[in-house]
Amino acid sequence: MESSGGCAASEPFALRVLGDSMLPEFAEGAVIIIDPAGTIRDGCYVMAEVKNEYIFRQLRIVDDKYYLQPLNDLYDTVEISGQDVIQGVVTQKAGRRRKEHKHYGKD
């Protein structure tokens, strides 16, 4: 993922998806909007820091344990210590065409 840079810690920011771990929902090159103050809940898409690396996954909470799950079955699900490693929640995906745009996390 590439950061757009220059944002305050609490401001939403954009990243470009690298790799295929989140296919089919998020193709490589898609732009996602991350909100550091977004609501963290089971099933939301998050950016987290794991072993000094930033990764983008779907958050799963099972029996009070936290997991980062890829959408692509070729990648492993990782258990994390909790919300402390989550840097932000994906609120939007932008594509080249309007029909590719999608919002997340709104009830």
C-alpha positions, 0 to 999 in steps of 0.5 A: 500500500502506498500512502498519500502522505502529509495527513494529520493522524486523525484525518482520513487518508487514501491508500492504493491496494497492492497485491491480491490478498483482498480479491475479489472485492479489492483489486490491485490498484484500487484506491481505498479511504481509511478513517483512523477514527472509524468504528471498529467492528466484526466484518469491517475492513481495516488497515493494521500494523503487524510485525512492523508492516501495514496490512489491509484485511477484514477484521473478524472478532470471534470469542473475544479474539481478533483476526485479520482475514484476507478475502483471497484463500491463498493467504493466511488469517492472522491473529492480532492482540486487539484493536490497538494494532488497527490504524484505521477502518476502510470507509470507501473504495474508489474505482475508475468508473462510478459503478466501481465506487463503494462505501463501507461501514455505514448502517 
